[in-house]
Amino acid sequence: MEPFEIRDCALVCFATGIRVQNLSELKEKLSVVDSSSIYHHFWGRLLQPQFTEPEYNNDFASWAWRALNEKALAEKLSMVNPAKFDSMEALRQELIEIIEIRLDETEIVPWAKVDQQFHFIKSQIVVLDTGRKVESPEKLKDVIPEFSRESIFYHFIDARRRTPHKEDDFSAWLRGFGDDFLDLRVRLASIDPYFSTLNHLREIIYKVFVEFFG
């Protein structure tokens, strides 16, 4: 087996030029905006500085609450877990359906103030080679506490867009050892990365490795 190569990453953000003022426009633009923008508004905040604990888990929910004063809608949007969807297109449709239901319920389209438009942002992952390699699963366990937040994001979250089986990089690498680490892969697959900070996610992953190796 080839060694596990530890990568780091950085998030580069770009303005799409797409802005919306009300809930109807949000639904309209969600149907055409690049899927990388939807990905960013769900996952990107994990890599961006947060000075306060966000009340809602994604940018759409935060905007619905802060700018539209739509608390019930914000809570519904916040409950959407992108990790449960097989594709960004399926996630896109879920968001549109939730907004459509809200629009059908009200005769007045919720509007934001002029200075509280929603700006669609898209981002790109820049991968950085740390130069570090790990030869065995047990040694990987030992170095997980040293992983940066960005490494955790790249290997455990972003990996699900890249790997053939839509799994994290740890599981994809362990797959190469056959069934020896099947139980460890199952335990890693059971971790929901969305409702945790990256620091907490690192602790959870490390605990799974420690429990497996005893």
C-alpha positions in Angstrom: 0.0 0.0 0.0 1.1 3.5 -0.8 1.5 5.7 2.3 -1.3 8.1 3.3 -0.2 11.6 2.2 -1.4 14.4 4.5 -2.7 17.4 2.7 -3.7 20.8 3.8 -6.0 23.3 2.0 -7.1 26.8 1.7 -10.5 28.2 0.6 -10.4 30.9 -2.1 -13.7 32.7 -2.5 -15.1 34.5 -5.5 -18.1 36.7 -6.0 -20.6 35.4 -8.5 -22.3 38.7 -9.0 -25.6 37.1 -8.2 -27.6 39.0 -5.5 -31.1 38.6 -4.3 -33.4 40.9 -2.3 -36.4 38.6 -1.5 -37.4 35.0 -1.0 -38.8 34.6 -4.5 -35.5 35.8 -6.0 -33.6 33.4 -3.8 -35.7 30.5 -5.2 -35.1 31.6 -8.7 -31.4 32.1 -8.4 -30.9 28.8 -6.5 -32.2 27.0 -9.6 -29.4 28.4 -11.8 -26.4 29.2 -9.6 -23.3 27.1 -9.9 -23.4 24.1 -7.5 -20.0 25.2 -6.1 -21.8 28.2 -4.6 -24.4 26.0 -2.9 -21.5 23.9 -1.5 -19.8 27.0 -0.3 -22.8 28.4 1.6 -23.1 25.1 3.5 -19.5 24.0 4.1 -17.4 27.1 3.5 -18.1 28.7 6.9 -16.3 25.8 8.6 -13.0 27.3 7.2 -13.9 30.9 7.8 -13.4 32.7 11.1 -16.5 32.7 13.2 -16.5 35.4 16.0 -19.7 34.1 17.4 -21.3 30.7 17.4 -23.7 30.8 14.5 -27.4 30.2 15.4 -28.0 28.5 12.1 -25.9 26.0 10.2 -25.8 27.5 6.7 -25.8 30.9 5.1 -29.3 30.5 3.6 -30.8 29.8 7.0 -28.9 32.7 8.5 -30.1 35.1 5.9 -33.7 34.0 6.2 -33.6 34.8 9.9 -31.4 37.9 9.9 -32.6 39.7 6.8 -36.1 38.3 6.1 -37.2 37.8 9.7 -38.4 34.4 8.8 -37.6 32.3 11.9 -39.6 29.2 11.0 -38.1 29.1 7.5 -34.6 29.6 8.9 -35.1 26.7 11.2 -36.3 24.4 8.4 -33.3 25.5 6.2 -31.0 24.9 9.1 -32.2 21.4 9.5 -31.0 20.5 6.0 -27.9 18.3 6.3 -25.8 18.4 3.1 -23.9 15.3 4.1 -27.2 13.3 3.7 -27.5 14.1 0.0 -25.8 12.2 -2.8 -25.2 15.3 -5.0 -25.4 19.0 -4.9 -28.3 18.8 -7.4 -30.3 16.9 -4.9 -29.5 19.4 -2.2 -30.4 22.2 -4.6 -33.8 20.7 -5.1 -34.4 20.3 -1.4 -33.7 24.0 -0.8 -36.0 25.0 -3.6 -38.8 22.8 -2.4 -38.6 24.2 1.2 -38.7 27.8 -0.2 -41.6 27.0 -2.5 -43.7 25.7 0.4 -43.0 28.9 2.3 -44.0 31.0 -0.7 -47.2 29.1 -1.1 -48.1 29.7 2.5 -47.8 33.5 2.3 -49.5 36.2 0.2 -46.6 38.6 0.8 -43.1 37.7 -0.5 -40.6 38.3 2.4 -38.1 41.1 1.4 -34.8 42.1 2.9 -33.7 45.7 3.4 -31.5 47.2 0.6 -28.3 46.7 2.5 -29.1 43.1 3.5 -29.1 41.4 0.1 -27.9 37.8 -0.2 -24.7 37.6 -2.2 -24.0 34.2 -3.8 -20.3 33.3 -3.3 -18.5 30.4 -4.8 -15.2 29.0 -3.6 -12.4 26.8 -4.8 -10.2 24.5 -2.7 -6.5 25.0 -3.1 -4.7 21.8 -2.0 -1.3 22.2 -0.2 1.2 19.3 0.2 2.4 19.1 3.8 5.2 16.7 2.8 4.1 14.3 5.5 3.3 10.7 4.9 2.0 7.9 7.1 2.9 4.3 6.5 0.3 2.4 8.6 -3.2 2.9 10.0 -2.0 2.8 13.5 0.6 5.5 12.9 -2.2 7.5 11.3 -4.1 7.3 14.5 -1.1 8.8 16.4 -0.8 11.9 14.1 -4.5 12.8 13.8 -4.4 15.2 16.8 -1.7 17.1 14.9 -4.0 17.6 11.8 -4.8 21.2 11.1 -8.5 22.2 10.8 -7.9 22.6 7.1 -6.5 19.1 6.8 -9.5 17.7 8.6 -11.8 19.6 6.2 -9.9 18.3 3.1 -9.6 14.7 4.2 -12.9 14.1 5.9 -15.4 16.5 4.2 -14.1 17.6 0.8 -13.0 14.0 0.1 -16.6 12.9 -0.3 -16.7 14.9 -3.6 -13.5 13.2 -4.8 -13.4 9.6 -3.8 -15.1 6.8 -5.9 -17.2 5.6 -3.0 -18.1 9.1 -1.8 -16.2 8.5 1.5 -13.5 10.3 3.5 -9.9 9.9 2.6 -9.1 7.8 5.7 -11.8 5.3 4.7 -10.7 5.3 1.1 -7.1 4.5 2.1 -8.1 1.9 4.6 -10.2 0.2 1.9 -6.8 -0.8 0.3 -6.0 -3.0 3.2 -9.0 -5.3 2.5 -11.4 -6.3 5.3 -8.8 -5.8 8.1 -10.1 -2.3 8.8 -13.7 -2.8 7.7 -15.1 -2.0 11.2 -13.0 1.1 11.4 -14.4 2.3 8.1 -17.9 1.6 9.3 -17.3 3.7 12.4 -15.8 6.5 10.4 -18.8 6.4 8.0 -21.2 6.8 11.0 -19.7 10.2 11.9 -21.8 13.1 10.8 -19.4 16.0 10.0 -22.0 18.7 9.5 -23.1 19.7 13.0 -19.6 19.8 14.4 -16.8 22.3 14.4 -13.6 21.1 12.7 -11.8 21.0 16.0 -14.5 18.8 17.5 -14.6 16.7 14.4 -10.9 16.0 14.8 -11.5 14.8 18.3 -14.3 12.5 17.2 -12.2 11.0 14.5 -9.3 10.5 16.8 -11.5 8.8 19.4 -12.8 6.4 16.8 -9.2 5.4 15.9 -8.2 5.0 19.5 -11.2 2.9 20.3 -10.6 0.6 17.3 -6.9 0.1 18.2 -7.7 -0.3 21.9 
